[in-house]
Amino acid sequence: MVSDPVELSVLLVDDRTIAELNSQYLNRRRPTNVLSFPMREGPFSEDQPEILGDVVISVETASREAEDSGITVEERLDFLLIHGILHLFGYDHEQDDSEAKIMEEKTEELMALLRSEAPSPST
């Protein structure tokens, strides 16, 4: 499947910055691991349809989660980036369990694809 090219921005921040964004936009007064801001929604979405949106990731939270899960920070960042991009495409895990399952399956599919495309570590 071929689609038109799109743009997105990725911002890597600390817990303080993502907590401020989380509070400002979602009224959640705590840090989180990833936030997505779709640009294809709202009153000006047709102005620049090639812009998908913004993904903001807290490196501090991702690092803690990676350590807790026994994975590398890079693996956790990959997961969070995919998760954030899926939100930009309209996937949602917070509203409905069946939607959460679909998003989880799509995330696993993309993570597997990313792993298969990653260069092998040199020995």
PyMOL commands that set and color helices and strands:
alter all, ss='L'
color gray80, all
select helices_A, chain A and resi 15-26+59-69+73-88+97-117
alter helices_A, ss='H'
color red, helices_A
select strands_A, chain A and resi 7-13+34-38+51-58
alter strands_A, ss='S'
color yellow, strands_A
deselect
rebuild
show_as cartoon
